[in-house]
């Protein structure tokens, strides 16, 4: 790298590389998914290549880091295994929930029914 590279440009290059690396890791051997993600990432970064407003650049770098986090923690790839079944590619970074929020939400919208009573009022 040249010494004329500004810190903002260095941060943008680092974020760009991190996104590409994350896409390769998350999408594994799925070449069409990797190519589509790479194309979109390139287009997004190039659309702001001449941006000079530091606030806009910081906002875009923050967004790039959020996308990295979302991909790493919330995207799971399903690989077809035949007979209408899929094998999920869960990585060490995949966020695995415990469904507690679903259980709480499920009971909170039942009007006029006792939440502990079950679907038939406990009968």
C-alpha positions as CSV (number, residue, x, y, z in Angstrom):
1,X,0.0,0.0,0.0
2,X,1.1,3.5,-0.7
3,X,1.6,6.1,2.0
4,X,-0.9,8.4,0.2
5,X,-3.8,6.2,1.3
6,X,-6.0,8.0,3.7
7,X,-7.3,6.3,6.9
8,X,-10.8,6.4,5.5
9,X,-9.7,4.7,2.3
10,X,-7.8,2.1,4.4
11,X,-10.9,1.5,6.5
12,X,-13.0,1.1,3.3
13,X,-10.5,-1.4,1.8
14,X,-10.4,-3.4,5.1
15,X,-14.2,-3.4,5.3
16,X,-14.5,-4.5,1.6
17,X,-12.0,-7.4,2.2
18,X,-13.7,-8.4,5.3
19,X,-17.1,-8.6,3.5
20,X,-15.7,-10.7,0.7
21,X,-14.0,-13.0,3.2
22,X,-17.2,-13.4,5.2
23,X,-19.2,-14.1,2.1
24,X,-16.8,-16.9,1.1
25,X,-17.0,-18.4,4.6
26,X,-20.7,-18.2,4.9
27,X,-21.6,-19.4,1.4
28,X,-19.0,-22.1,1.4
29,X,-18.8,-23.8,-2.1
30,X,-21.9,-22.1,-3.4
31,X,-20.2,-20.3,-6.3
32,X,-23.4,-18.5,-7.6
33,X,-24.2,-17.1,-4.1
34,X,-20.6,-15.9,-3.7
35,X,-20.5,-14.3,-7.1
36,X,-23.8,-12.5,-6.5
37,X,-22.7,-11.3,-3.1
38,X,-19.3,-10.1,-4.5
39,X,-21.0,-8.3,-7.4
40,X,-23.4,-6.5,-5.0
41,X,-20.6,-5.6,-2.6
42,X,-18.5,-4.2,-5.4
43,X,-21.4,-2.1,-6.8
44,X,-22.2,-0.7,-3.4
45,X,-18.6,0.2,-2.6
46,X,-18.0,1.7,-6.1
47,X,-21.1,3.9,-5.8
48,X,-19.4,5.8,-2.9
49,X,-15.8,5.8,-4.2
50,X,-15.8,9.5,-4.8
51,X,-17.6,10.4,-1.5
52,X,-15.7,13.0,0.6
53,X,-18.2,13.6,3.4
54,X,-16.6,11.9,6.4
55,X,-20.0,11.4,8.1
56,X,-21.4,9.5,5.1
57,X,-18.2,7.4,4.8
58,X,-18.4,6.5,8.5
59,X,-22.1,5.5,8.1
60,X,-21.3,3.3,5.2
61,X,-18.4,1.6,7.0
62,X,-20.7,1.0,10.0
63,X,-23.3,-0.5,7.6
64,X,-20.6,-2.8,6.1
65,X,-19.6,-4.0,9.6
66,X,-23.3,-4.7,10.4
67,X,-23.6,-6.7,7.2
68,X,-20.6,-8.8,8.2
69,X,-22.1,-9.4,11.6
70,X,-25.5,-10.3,10.1
71,X,-23.9,-12.7,7.6
72,X,-21.8,-14.4,10.2
73,X,-24.4,-14.8,12.9
74,X,-27.8,-15.0,11.2
75,X,-27.4,-16.6,7.7
76,X,-27.5,-20.3,7.5
77,X,-27.0,-22.1,4.1
78,X,-29.2,-25.1,3.3
79,X,-27.7,-27.7,1.0
80,X,-30.2,-30.0,-0.8
81,X,-29.7,-33.6,0.2
82,X,-32.6,-35.1,-1.9
83,X,-36.0,-36.3,-0.9
84,X,-37.0,-32.7,-0.1
85,X,-34.5,-32.5,2.7
86,X,-31.7,-30.0,3.3
87,X,-28.6,-30.1,5.4
88,X,-27.9,-26.8,7.2
89,X,-24.4,-25.4,7.2
90,X,-24.2,-24.0,10.7
91,X,-20.8,-22.4,11.5
92,X,-19.1,-21.7,14.8
93,X,-20.4,-18.1,14.5
94,X,-24.0,-19.0,13.8
95,X,-26.3,-17.5,16.5
96,X,-28.4,-20.3,18.0
97,X,-31.5,-19.1,19.8
98,X,-33.4,-20.8,22.6
99,X,-36.9,-20.0,21.3
100,X,-37.8,-18.3,24.6
101,X,-38.9,-15.1,22.8
102,X,-41.2,-17.2,20.6
103,X,-42.8,-18.9,23.6
104,X,-43.4,-15.5,25.3
105,X,-44.9,-13.9,22.2
106,X,-47.1,-17.0,21.6
107,X,-48.7,-16.7,25.0
108,X,-49.0,-12.9,25.1
109,X,-51.5,-12.6,22.2
110,X,-54.1,-15.0,23.5
111,X,-57.0,-12.8,24.7
112,X,-59.4,-14.2,27.2
113,X,-57.6,-17.5,27.5
114,X,-55.3,-18.5,30.4
115,X,-51.8,-18.8,29.0
116,X,-51.1,-21.9,31.1
117,X,-54.4,-23.5,30.3
118,X,-53.4,-24.7,26.8
119,X,-55.5,-24.4,23.7
120,X,-58.6,-25.9,25.2
121,X,-58.6,-24.0,28.5
122,X,-56.8,-26.9,30.3
123,X,-59.4,-29.5,29.5
